[in-house]
C-alpha cells in the first residue's frame, strides 16, 4: 500500500530573526551577550529581564535600544 505524497501549495512565510544580528527597531533583551527577545516598549523588555534576573541571578541581562544602539545593564 502506498502512502500519499504530501504537497504544499504555498510555503508559509517565516519571520525568523538571526540571533547574531541586532534588531532594526524596538528593544531587545540580551542574555549573556546573545540577543534573545524583541519588544516594542522598553517597559516590556525590562519586565521580562527582571523576571529572568530574579529566577537566575547569575545571568548578565542587558536591554538594547535599536534606534540609539545603546545597551543598558539591568541590575
HTML snippet that shows the backbone in 3Dmol.js (N, CA, C, O; Angstrom):
<script src="https://3Dmol.org/build/3Dmol-min.js"></script>
<div id="view" style="width:600px;height:400px;position:relative"></div>
<script>
const pdb = `
ATOM      1  N   UNK A   1       0.847  -1.171   0.000  1.00  0.00           N
ATOM      2  CA  UNK A   1       0.000   0.000   0.000  1.00  0.00           C
ATOM      3  C   UNK A   1       0.895   1.237   0.000  1.00  0.00           C
ATOM      4  O   UNK A   1       1.831   1.331   0.794  1.00  0.00           O
ATOM      5  N   UNK A   2       0.614   2.153  -0.862  1.00  0.00           N
ATOM      6  CA  UNK A   2       1.418   3.368  -0.978  1.00  0.00           C
ATOM      7  C   UNK A   2       0.856   4.467  -0.095  1.00  0.00           C
ATOM      8  O   UNK A   2      -0.353   4.591   0.100  1.00  0.00           O
ATOM      9  N   UNK A   3       1.789   5.267   0.437  1.00  0.00           N
ATOM     10  CA  UNK A   3       1.378   6.431   1.218  1.00  0.00           C
ATOM     11  C   UNK A   3       1.194   7.605   0.272  1.00  0.00           C
ATOM     12  O   UNK A   3       1.963   7.756  -0.677  1.00  0.00           O
ATOM     13  N   UNK A   4       0.184   8.444   0.516  1.00  0.00           N
ATOM     14  CA  UNK A   4       0.002   9.615  -0.358  1.00  0.00           C
ATOM     15  C   UNK A   4       1.125  10.625  -0.145  1.00  0.00           C
ATOM     16  O   UNK A   4       1.613  10.808   0.971  1.00  0.00           O
ATOM     17  N   UNK A   5       1.519  11.266  -1.221  1.00  0.00           N
ATOM     18  CA  UNK A   5       2.546  12.297  -1.143  1.00  0.00           C
ATOM     19  C   UNK A   5       1.943  13.585  -0.605  1.00  0.00           C
ATOM     20  O   UNK A   5       0.863  14.005  -1.021  1.00  0.00           O
ATOM     21  N   UNK A   6       2.648  14.193   0.311  1.00  0.00           N
ATOM     22  CA  UNK A   6       2.199  15.462   0.864  1.00  0.00           C
ATOM     23  C   UNK A   6       2.755  16.584  -0.002  1.00  0.00           C
ATOM     24  O   UNK A   6       3.939  16.596  -0.338  1.00  0.00           O
ATOM     25  N   UNK A   7       1.904  17.507  -0.350  1.00  0.00           N
ATOM     26  CA  UNK A   7       2.366  18.645  -1.147  1.00  0.00           C
ATOM     27  C   UNK A   7       1.915  19.930  -0.479  1.00  0.00           C
ATOM     28  O   UNK A   7       0.838  20.006   0.113  1.00  0.00           O
ATOM     29  N   UNK A   8       2.753  20.917  -0.590  1.00  0.00           N
ATOM     30  CA  UNK A   8       2.452  22.227  -0.024  1.00  0.00           C
ATOM     31  C   UNK A   8       2.279  23.191  -1.190  1.00  0.00           C
ATOM     32  O   UNK A   8       3.178  23.369  -2.011  1.00  0.00           O
ATOM     33  N   UNK A   9       1.102  23.806  -1.243  1.00  0.00           N
ATOM     34  CA  UNK A   9       0.835  24.738  -2.341  1.00  0.00           C
ATOM     35  C   UNK A   9       1.693  25.989  -2.231  1.00  0.00           C
ATOM     36  O   UNK A   9       2.373  26.372  -3.183  1.00  0.00           O
ATOM     37  N   UNK A  10       1.658  26.618  -1.071  1.00  0.00           N
ATOM     38  CA  UNK A  10       2.440  27.831  -0.851  1.00  0.00           C
ATOM     39  C   UNK A  10       3.212  27.678   0.446  1.00  0.00           C
ATOM     40  O   UNK A  10       2.640  27.304   1.470  1.00  0.00           O
ATOM     41  N   UNK A  11       4.496  27.961   0.413  1.00  0.00           N
ATOM     42  CA  UNK A  11       5.239  27.880   1.680  1.00  0.00           C
ATOM     43  C   UNK A  11       4.808  28.982   2.632  1.00  0.00           C
ATOM     44  O   UNK A  11       4.508  30.103   2.220  1.00  0.00           O
ATOM     45  N   UNK A  12       4.784  28.646   3.889  1.00  0.00           N
ATOM     46  CA  UNK A  12       4.390  29.602   4.916  1.00  0.00           C
ATOM     47  C   UNK A  12       5.571  30.543   5.170  1.00  0.00           C
ATOM     48  O   UNK A  12       6.668  30.078   5.479  1.00  0.00           O
ATOM     49  N   UNK A  13       5.365  31.864   5.044  1.00  0.00           N
ATOM     50  CA  UNK A  13       6.477  32.789   5.296  1.00  0.00           C
ATOM     51  C   UNK A  13       6.842  32.789   6.783  1.00  0.00           C
ATOM     52  O   UNK A  13       5.970  32.766   7.652  1.00  0.00           O
ATOM     53  N   UNK A  14       8.119  32.813   7.049  1.00  0.00           N
ATOM     54  CA  UNK A  14       8.574  32.832   8.430  1.00  0.00           C
ATOM     55  C   UNK A  14       9.247  34.162   8.720  1.00  0.00           C
ATOM     56  O   UNK A  14       9.888  34.753   7.851  1.00  0.00           O
ATOM     57  N   UNK A  15       9.094  34.612   9.928  1.00  0.00           N
ATOM     58  CA  UNK A  15       9.743  35.841  10.366  1.00  0.00           C
ATOM     59  C   UNK A  15      10.879  35.477  11.307  1.00  0.00           C
ATOM     60  O   UNK A  15      10.959  35.978  12.428  1.00  0.00           O
ATOM     61  N   UNK A  16      11.740  34.616  10.845  1.00  0.00           N
ATOM     62  CA  UNK A  16      12.856  34.175  11.670  1.00  0.00           C
ATOM     63  C   UNK A  16      13.893  35.280  11.768  1.00  0.00           C
ATOM     64  O   UNK A  16      14.300  35.861  10.762  1.00  0.00           O
ATOM     65  N   UNK A  17      14.311  35.560  12.982  1.00  0.00           N
ATOM     66  CA  UNK A  17      15.351  36.547  13.198  1.00  0.00           C
ATOM     67  C   UNK A  17      16.627  35.828  13.554  1.00  0.00           C
ATOM     68  O   UNK A  17      16.605  34.763  14.171  1.00  0.00           O
ATOM     69  N   UNK A  18      17.719  36.407  13.169  1.00  0.00           N
ATOM     70  CA  UNK A  18      19.011  35.804  13.475  1.00  0.00           C
ATOM     71  C   UNK A  18      19.484  36.308  14.819  1.00  0.00           C
ATOM     72  O   UNK A  18      19.363  37.493  15.130  1.00  0.00           O
ATOM     73  N   UNK A  19      20.018  35.412  15.606  1.00  0.00           N
ATOM     74  CA  UNK A  19      20.450  35.764  16.958  1.00  0.00           C
ATOM     75  C   UNK A  19      21.768  36.525  16.968  1.00  0.00           C
ATOM     76  O   UNK A  19      22.120  37.134  17.978  1.00  0.00           O
ATOM     77  N   UNK A  20      22.499  36.499  15.861  1.00  0.00           N
ATOM     78  CA  UNK A  20      23.783  37.174  15.838  1.00  0.00           C
ATOM     79  C   UNK A  20      23.709  38.594  15.282  1.00  0.00           C
ATOM     80  O   UNK A  20      24.725  39.285  15.208  1.00  0.00           O
ATOM     81  N   UNK A  21      22.524  39.026  14.897  1.00  0.00           N
ATOM     82  CA  UNK A  21      22.342  40.383  14.383  1.00  0.00           C
ATOM     83  C   UNK A  21      21.383  41.159  15.276  1.00  0.00           C
ATOM     84  O   UNK A  21      20.350  40.632  15.691  1.00  0.00           O
ATOM     85  N   UNK A  22      21.723  42.408  15.571  1.00  0.00           N
ATOM     86  CA  UNK A  22      20.818  43.207  16.420  1.00  0.00           C
ATOM     87  C   UNK A  22      19.532  43.547  15.670  1.00  0.00           C
ATOM     88  O   UNK A  22      19.526  43.609  14.441  1.00  0.00           O
ATOM     89  N   UNK A  23      18.456  43.764  16.399  1.00  0.00           N
ATOM     90  CA  UNK A  23      17.195  44.136  15.745  1.00  0.00           C
ATOM     91  C   UNK A  23      17.280  45.532  15.129  1.00  0.00           C
ATOM     92  O   UNK A  23      18.118  46.341  15.525  1.00  0.00           O
ATOM     93  N   UNK A  24      16.426  45.802  14.178  1.00  0.00           N
ATOM     94  CA  UNK A  24      16.420  47.090  13.482  1.00  0.00           C
ATOM     95  C   UNK A  24      15.641  48.132  14.268  1.00  0.00           C
ATOM     96  O   UNK A  24      16.028  49.301  14.291  1.00  0.00           O
ATOM     97  N   UNK A  25      14.565  47.735  14.904  1.00  0.00           N
ATOM     98  CA  UNK A  25      13.745  48.672  15.662  1.00  0.00           C
ATOM     99  C   UNK A  25      13.263  48.065  16.959  1.00  0.00           C
ATOM    100  O   UNK A  25      13.275  46.846  17.130  1.00  0.00           O
ATOM    101  N   UNK A  26      12.842  48.916  17.869  1.00  0.00           N
ATOM    102  CA  UNK A  26      12.312  48.451  19.143  1.00  0.00           C
ATOM    103  C   UNK A  26      13.392  48.199  20.170  1.00  0.00           C
ATOM    104  O   UNK A  26      14.447  48.833  20.155  1.00  0.00           O
ATOM    105  N   UNK A  27      13.117  47.269  21.059  1.00  0.00           N
ATOM    106  CA  UNK A  27      14.023  46.948  22.154  1.00  0.00           C
ATOM    107  C   UNK A  27      14.222  45.438  22.198  1.00  0.00           C
ATOM    108  O   UNK A  27      13.363  44.679  21.749  1.00  0.00           O
ATOM    109  N   UNK A  28      15.355  45.010  22.739  1.00  0.00           N
ATOM    110  CA  UNK A  28      15.639  43.584  22.835  1.00  0.00           C
ATOM    111  C   UNK A  28      16.327  43.294  24.156  1.00  0.00           C
ATOM    112  O   UNK A  28      16.994  44.154  24.732  1.00  0.00           O
ATOM    113  N   UNK A  29      16.152  42.062  24.627  1.00  0.00           N
ATOM    114  CA  UNK A  29      16.898  41.623  25.795  1.00  0.00           C
ATOM    115  C   UNK A  29      18.139  40.886  25.306  1.00  0.00           C
ATOM    116  O   UNK A  29      18.097  40.120  24.343  1.00  0.00           O
ATOM    117  N   UNK A  30      19.236  41.140  25.996  1.00  0.00           N
ATOM    118  CA  UNK A  30      20.492  40.458  25.701  1.00  0.00           C
ATOM    119  C   UNK A  30      20.857  39.671  26.945  1.00  0.00           C
ATOM    120  O   UNK A  30      21.045  40.244  28.018  1.00  0.00           O
ATOM    121  N   UNK A  31      20.956  38.359  26.801  1.00  0.00           N
ATOM    122  CA  UNK A  31      21.285  37.491  27.926  1.00  0.00           C
ATOM    123  C   UNK A  31      22.666  36.901  27.671  1.00  0.00           C
ATOM    124  O   UNK A  31      22.875  36.155  26.714  1.00  0.00           O
ATOM    125  N   UNK A  32      23.598  37.249  28.544  1.00  0.00           N
ATOM    126  CA  UNK A  32      24.988  36.797  28.435  1.00  0.00           C
ATOM    127  C   UNK A  32      25.571  37.058  27.049  1.00  0.00           C
ATOM    128  O   UNK A  32      26.298  36.225  26.507  1.00  0.00           O
ATOM    129  N   UNK A  33      25.250  38.210  26.484  1.00  0.00           N
ATOM    130  CA  UNK A  33      25.824  38.622  25.213  1.00  0.00           C
ATOM    131  C   UNK A  33      25.089  38.150  23.975  1.00  0.00           C
ATOM    132  O   UNK A  33      25.550  38.401  22.862  1.00  0.00           O
ATOM    133  N   UNK A  34      23.957  37.470  24.132  1.00  0.00           N
ATOM    134  CA  UNK A  34      23.200  36.961  22.996  1.00  0.00           C
ATOM    135  C   UNK A  34      21.821  37.610  22.952  1.00  0.00           C
ATOM    136  O   UNK A  34      21.127  37.658  23.967  1.00  0.00           O
ATOM    137  N   UNK A  35      21.419  38.112  21.781  1.00  0.00           N
ATOM    138  CA  UNK A  35      20.093  38.690  21.613  1.00  0.00           C
ATOM    139  C   UNK A  35      19.054  37.594  21.755  1.00  0.00           C
ATOM    140  O   UNK A  35      19.161  36.539  21.129  1.00  0.00           O
ATOM    141  N   UNK A  36      18.040  37.851  22.587  1.00  0.00           N
ATOM    142  CA  UNK A  36      17.029  36.832  22.830  1.00  0.00           C
ATOM    143  C   UNK A  36      15.646  37.236  22.328  1.00  0.00           C
ATOM    144  O   UNK A  36      15.142  36.629  21.384  1.00  0.00           O
ATOM    145  N   UNK A  37      15.023  38.237  22.930  1.00  0.00           N
ATOM    146  CA  UNK A  37      13.637  38.579  22.608  1.00  0.00           C
ATOM    147  C   UNK A  37      13.545  40.038  22.207  1.00  0.00           C
ATOM    148  O   UNK A  37      14.275  40.887  22.718  1.00  0.00           O
ATOM    149  N   UNK A  38      12.631  40.317  21.280  1.00  0.00           N
ATOM    150  CA  UNK A  38      12.392  41.692  20.835  1.00  0.00           C
ATOM    151  C   UNK A  38      11.053  42.180  21.378  1.00  0.00           C
ATOM    152  O   UNK A  38      10.090  41.421  21.484  1.00  0.00           O
ATOM    153  N   UNK A  39      11.017  43.484  21.725  1.00  0.00           N
ATOM    154  CA  UNK A  39       9.819  44.089  22.287  1.00  0.00           C
ATOM    155  C   UNK A  39       9.601  45.455  21.664  1.00  0.00           C
ATOM    156  O   UNK A  39      10.536  46.067  21.145  1.00  0.00           O
ATOM    157  N   UNK A  40       8.360  45.933  21.715  1.00  0.00           N
ATOM    158  CA  UNK A  40       8.025  47.250  21.191  1.00  0.00           C
ATOM    159  C   UNK A  40       8.358  48.355  22.185  1.00  0.00           C
ATOM    160  O   UNK A  40       8.707  49.464  21.782  1.00  0.00           O
ATOM    161  N   UNK A  41       8.253  48.064  23.485  1.00  0.00           N
ATOM    162  CA  UNK A  41       8.478  49.082  24.502  1.00  0.00           C
ATOM    163  C   UNK A  41       9.600  48.654  25.446  1.00  0.00           C
ATOM    164  O   UNK A  41       9.870  47.465  25.619  1.00  0.00           O
ATOM    165  N   UNK A  42      10.241  49.642  26.046  1.00  0.00           N
ATOM    166  CA  UNK A  42      11.309  49.366  26.994  1.00  0.00           C
ATOM    167  C   UNK A  42      10.754  48.757  28.276  1.00  0.00           C
ATOM    168  O   UNK A  42      11.440  47.974  28.934  1.00  0.00           O
ATOM    169  N   UNK A  43       9.526  49.106  28.639  1.00  0.00           N
ATOM    170  CA  UNK A  43       8.921  48.558  29.849  1.00  0.00           C
ATOM    171  C   UNK A  43       8.722  47.046  29.733  1.00  0.00           C
ATOM    172  O   UNK A  43       8.964  46.313  30.692  1.00  0.00           O
ATOM    173  N   UNK A  44       8.288  46.585  28.575  1.00  0.00           N
ATOM    174  CA  UNK A  44       8.090  45.151  28.372  1.00  0.00           C
ATOM    175  C   UNK A  44       9.419  44.409  28.415  1.00  0.00           C
ATOM    176  O   UNK A  44       9.507  43.324  28.991  1.00  0.00           O
ATOM    177  N   UNK A  45      10.450  44.985  27.811  1.00  0.00           N
ATOM    178  CA  UNK A  45      11.770  44.357  27.821  1.00  0.00           C
ATOM    179  C   UNK A  45      12.330  44.295  29.233  1.00  0.00           C
ATOM    180  O   UNK A  45      12.908  43.281  29.627  1.00  0.00           O
ATOM    181  N   UNK A  46      12.164  45.374  30.003  1.00  0.00           N
ATOM    182  CA  UNK A  46      12.663  45.384  31.374  1.00  0.00           C
ATOM    183  C   UNK A  46      11.889  44.416  32.268  1.00  0.00           C
ATOM    184  O   UNK A  46      12.470  43.795  33.158  1.00  0.00           O
ATOM    185  N   UNK A  47      10.590  44.285  32.038  1.00  0.00           N
ATOM    186  CA  UNK A  47       9.781  43.365  32.847  1.00  0.00           C
ATOM    187  C   UNK A  47      10.259  41.927  32.656  1.00  0.00           C
ATOM    188  O   UNK A  47      10.408  41.191  33.631  1.00  0.00           O
ATOM    189  N   UNK A  48      10.495  41.531  31.432  1.00  0.00           N
ATOM    190  CA  UNK A  48      10.984  40.174  31.165  1.00  0.00           C
ATOM    191  C   UNK A  48      12.398  40.011  31.695  1.00  0.00           C
ATOM    192  O   UNK A  48      12.748  38.964  32.241  1.00  0.00           O
ATOM    193  N   UNK A  49      13.213  41.051  31.532  1.00  0.00           N
ATOM    194  CA  UNK A  49      14.582  40.993  32.042  1.00  0.00           C
ATOM    195  C   UNK A  49      14.629  40.837  33.544  1.00  0.00           C
ATOM    196  O   UNK A  49      15.437  40.068  34.064  1.00  0.00           O
ATOM    197  N   UNK A  50      13.774  41.557  34.249  1.00  0.00           N
ATOM    198  CA  UNK A  50      13.739  41.450  35.707  1.00  0.00           C
ATOM    199  C   UNK A  50      13.208  40.084  36.164  1.00  0.00           C
ATOM    200  O   UNK A  50      13.655  39.543  37.175  1.00  0.00           O
ATOM    201  N   UNK A  51      12.262  39.543  35.419  1.00  0.00           N
ATOM    202  CA  UNK A  51      11.743  38.219  35.748  1.00  0.00           C
ATOM    203  C   UNK A  51      12.851  37.165  35.588  1.00  0.00           C
ATOM    204  O   UNK A  51      12.992  36.274  36.425  1.00  0.00           O
ATOM    205  N   UNK A  52      13.626  37.275  34.515  1.00  0.00           N
ATOM    206  CA  UNK A  52      14.750  36.362  34.321  1.00  0.00           C
ATOM    207  C   UNK A  52      15.810  36.540  35.405  1.00  0.00           C
ATOM    208  O   UNK A  52      16.358  35.567  35.923  1.00  0.00           O
ATOM    209  N   UNK A  53      16.087  37.800  35.737  1.00  0.00           N
ATOM    210  CA  UNK A  53      17.121  38.092  36.735  1.00  0.00           C
ATOM    211  C   UNK A  53      16.722  37.566  38.109  1.00  0.00           C
ATOM    212  O   UNK A  53      17.577  37.101  38.863  1.00  0.00           O
ATOM    213  N   UNK A  54      15.430  37.632  38.447  1.00  0.00           N
ATOM    214  CA  UNK A  54      15.004  37.113  39.751  1.00  0.00           C
ATOM    215  C   UNK A  54      15.064  35.587  39.790  1.00  0.00           C
ATOM    216  O   UNK A  54      15.347  35.004  40.837  1.00  0.00           O
ATOM    217  N   UNK A  55      14.800  34.940  38.657  1.00  0.00           N
ATOM    218  CA  UNK A  55      14.863  33.478  38.616  1.00  0.00           C
ATOM    219  C   UNK A  55      16.301  32.975  38.507  1.00  0.00           C
ATOM    220  O   UNK A  55      16.648  31.942  39.079  1.00  0.00           O
ATOM    221  N   UNK A  56      17.137  33.714  37.766  1.00  0.00           N
ATOM    222  CA  UNK A  56      18.523  33.313  37.533  1.00  0.00           C
ATOM    223  C   UNK A  56      19.438  34.506  37.793  1.00  0.00           C
ATOM    224  O   UNK A  56      19.815  35.202  36.851  1.00  0.00           O
ATOM    225  N   UNK A  57      19.804  34.756  39.048  1.00  0.00           N
ATOM    226  CA  UNK A  57      20.568  35.969  39.379  1.00  0.00           C
ATOM    227  C   UNK A  57      21.987  35.997  38.828  1.00  0.00           C
ATOM    228  O   UNK A  57      22.612  37.057  38.826  1.00  0.00           O
ATOM    229  N   UNK A  58      22.512  34.882  38.365  1.00  0.00           N
ATOM    230  CA  UNK A  58      23.871  34.842  37.847  1.00  0.00           C
ATOM    231  C   UNK A  58      23.966  35.292  36.393  1.00  0.00           C
ATOM    232  O   UNK A  58      25.073  35.468  35.883  1.00  0.00           O
ATOM    233  N   UNK A  59      22.840  35.481  35.712  1.00  0.00           N
ATOM    234  CA  UNK A  59      22.857  35.924  34.319  1.00  0.00           C
ATOM    235  C   UNK A  59      23.155  37.411  34.216  1.00  0.00           C
ATOM    236  O   UNK A  59      22.764  38.200  35.076  1.00  0.00           O
ATOM    237  N   UNK A  60      23.853  37.778  33.148  1.00  0.00           N
ATOM    238  CA  UNK A  60      24.058  39.195  32.834  1.00  0.00           C
ATOM    239  C   UNK A  60      23.014  39.566  31.787  1.00  0.00           C
ATOM    240  O   UNK A  60      23.040  39.054  30.668  1.00  0.00           O
ATOM    241  N   UNK A  61      22.101  40.452  32.151  1.00  0.00           N
ATOM    242  CA  UNK A  61      20.998  40.822  31.268  1.00  0.00           C
ATOM    243  C   UNK A  61      21.099  42.296  30.929  1.00  0.00           C
ATOM    244  O   UNK A  61      21.264  43.142  31.808  1.00  0.00           O
ATOM    245  N   UNK A  62      20.998  42.595  29.630  1.00  0.00           N
ATOM    246  CA  UNK A  62      21.039  43.968  29.142  1.00  0.00           C
ATOM    247  C   UNK A  62      19.796  44.229  28.309  1.00  0.00           C
ATOM    248  O   UNK A  62      19.197  43.310  27.749  1.00  0.00           O
ATOM    249  N   UNK A  63      19.418  45.506  28.239  1.00  0.00           N
ATOM    250  CA  UNK A  63      18.333  45.955  27.375  1.00  0.00           C
ATOM    251  C   UNK A  63      18.969  46.750  26.244  1.00  0.00           C
ATOM    252  O   UNK A  63      19.725  47.691  26.488  1.00  0.00           O
ATOM    253  N   UNK A  64      18.662  46.371  25.002  1.00  0.00           N
ATOM    254  CA  UNK A  64      19.235  47.017  23.831  1.00  0.00           C
ATOM    255  C   UNK A  64      18.184  47.896  23.159  1.00  0.00           C
ATOM    256  O   UNK A  64      17.101  47.424  22.816  1.00  0.00           O
ATOM    257  N   UNK A  65      18.507  49.172  22.974  1.00  0.00           N
ATOM    258  CA  UNK A  65      17.645  50.112  22.256  1.00  0.00           C
ATOM    259  C   UNK A  65      18.138  50.167  20.820  1.00  0.00           C
ATOM    260  O   UNK A  65      19.241  50.648  20.562  1.00  0.00           O
ATOM    261  N   UNK A  66      17.332  49.679  19.882  1.00  0.00           N
ATOM    262  CA  UNK A  66      17.769  49.562  18.498  1.00  0.00           C
ATOM    263  C   UNK A  66      17.858  50.906  17.782  1.00  0.00           C
ATOM    264  O   UNK A  66      18.643  51.041  16.843  1.00  0.00           O
ATOM    265  N   UNK A  67      17.079  51.903  18.198  1.00  0.00           N
ATOM    266  CA  UNK A  67      17.127  53.184  17.498  1.00  0.00           C
ATOM    267  C   UNK A  67      18.388  53.970  17.838  1.00  0.00           C
ATOM    268  O   UNK A  67      18.975  54.610  16.965  1.00  0.00           O
ATOM    269  N   UNK A  68      18.809  53.924  19.108  1.00  0.00           N
ATOM    270  CA  UNK A  68      20.014  54.635  19.500  1.00  0.00           C
ATOM    271  C   UNK A  68      21.237  53.723  19.597  1.00  0.00           C
ATOM    272  O   UNK A  68      22.355  54.201  19.789  1.00  0.00           O
ATOM    273  N   UNK A  69      21.025  52.396  19.462  1.00  0.00           N
ATOM    274  CA  UNK A  69      22.081  51.393  19.530  1.00  0.00           C
ATOM    275  C   UNK A  69      22.847  51.447  20.845  1.00  0.00           C
ATOM    276  O   UNK A  69      24.078  51.423  20.868  1.00  0.00           O
ATOM    277  N   UNK A  70      22.087  51.520  21.951  1.00  0.00           N
ATOM    278  CA  UNK A  70      22.661  51.621  23.292  1.00  0.00           C
ATOM    279  C   UNK A  70      22.234  50.406  24.100  1.00  0.00           C
ATOM    280  O   UNK A  70      21.069  50.011  24.082  1.00  0.00           O
ATOM    281  N   UNK A  71      23.197  49.817  24.812  1.00  0.00           N
ATOM    282  CA  UNK A  71      22.920  48.706  25.720  1.00  0.00           C
ATOM    283  C   UNK A  71      22.919  49.230  27.153  1.00  0.00           C
ATOM    284  O   UNK A  71      23.807  49.988  27.543  1.00  0.00           O
ATOM    285  N   UNK A  72      21.920  48.823  27.934  1.00  0.00           N
ATOM    286  CA  UNK A  72      21.813  49.220  29.327  1.00  0.00           C
ATOM    287  C   UNK A  72      21.797  47.975  30.186  1.00  0.00           C
ATOM    288  O   UNK A  72      20.955  47.096  30.001  1.00  0.00           O
ATOM    289  N   UNK A  73      22.734  47.899  31.134  1.00  0.00           N
ATOM    290  CA  UNK A  73      22.821  46.744  32.020  1.00  0.00           C
ATOM    291  C   UNK A  73      21.673  46.776  33.021  1.00  0.00           C
ATOM    292  O   UNK A  73      21.421  47.795  33.664  1.00  0.00           O
ATOM    293  N   UNK A  74      20.990  45.659  33.141  1.00  0.00           N
ATOM    294  CA  UNK A  74      19.890  45.537  34.081  1.00  0.00           C
ATOM    295  C   UNK A  74      20.444  45.001  35.387  1.00  0.00           C
ATOM    296  O   UNK A  74      20.999  43.903  35.432  1.00  0.00           O
ATOM    297  N   UNK A  75      20.290  45.784  36.457  1.00  0.00           N
ATOM    298  CA  UNK A  75      20.850  45.342  37.735  1.00  0.00           C
ATOM    299  C   UNK A  75      19.768  45.000  38.739  1.00  0.00           C
ATOM    300  O   UNK A  75      20.073  44.611  39.867  1.00  0.00           O
TER     301      UNK A  75
END
`;
const viewer = $3Dmol.createViewer("view");
viewer.addModel(pdb, "pdb");
viewer.setStyle({}, {cartoon: {color: "spectrum"}});
viewer.zoomTo();
viewer.render();
</script>
